[in-house]
Amino acid sequence: MIEYCLSNVGEESRQRLRAREDAVEAPCLEHCGICRREPFRVVDGDLLRGDGLEGQAGTAGTDERSK
């Protein structure tokens, strides 16, 4: 499952994520500090973050795990 905040995803990425059956959009995932600084997703419970996520919305940035 991929979870993402509406305010943290650009329109193009949002459209790609909405096309996925495993993606869930939320008004807030309560990661506000990260949300203000950089793109992020929660994939299968793991927080993924980084600028590369916007270009990888179709794959949810599965190569960029948080440290």
N, C-alpha and C positions, 0 to 999 in steps of 0.2 A: 504494500500500500504506500502511496505517495501522498503526503499532506503538504499543503502550502498555504501561506497567507496571501490573501488577495492584494494587500498593499505592497507585497514584496516581489510580485511577479509582473513583468511587463506584458503588454497585450499579446504580442506574438507568442511568448512562452505560455501564457494563459490559454490561448486557443489550442496549442499542442497538448497541454496537460488535460484540458477538458475532453479531448478526443480519446484519452486513455480511460479504460474501465477501472483501473486501479488507483486513480487519482481522486483526491478529495480536497476541495477548496474550503477554506475556513476564513472567517473575518479576522481571527487572531489565534495564533498557536502559543501565545505567551512566551515568546523569545524576543521581546521588544528590543533589547540591547543589540542583539545580533541583527535583527530586522532593520534597524536604523543604519547599520554599518555595511551590510553586504547581503547578497542573495543567499537564501538557504532553503532547504527542503527537509522534511522528515520522511525517511524511506525505511519502511519496516521497523520503525522505532529508533533508527539511527539518524542523528543530526548530520546533514551534509551541508557544507557551506563553501562559498567562494564565487568569484566572478565568472568562472567557467560554467556555472549552472544555467545562466540565462541562455547560452547557446546550446545547451544540452537538455532542454525541457523534455524532449521526446524520450531521452534516456534517464532523465532525472539526475544526471551528474553522478552516476553510481561509482565513478572512479575517484571522486573527491570526498573522502571521508574526513570528518572533523578530527582534530587531535585531542 
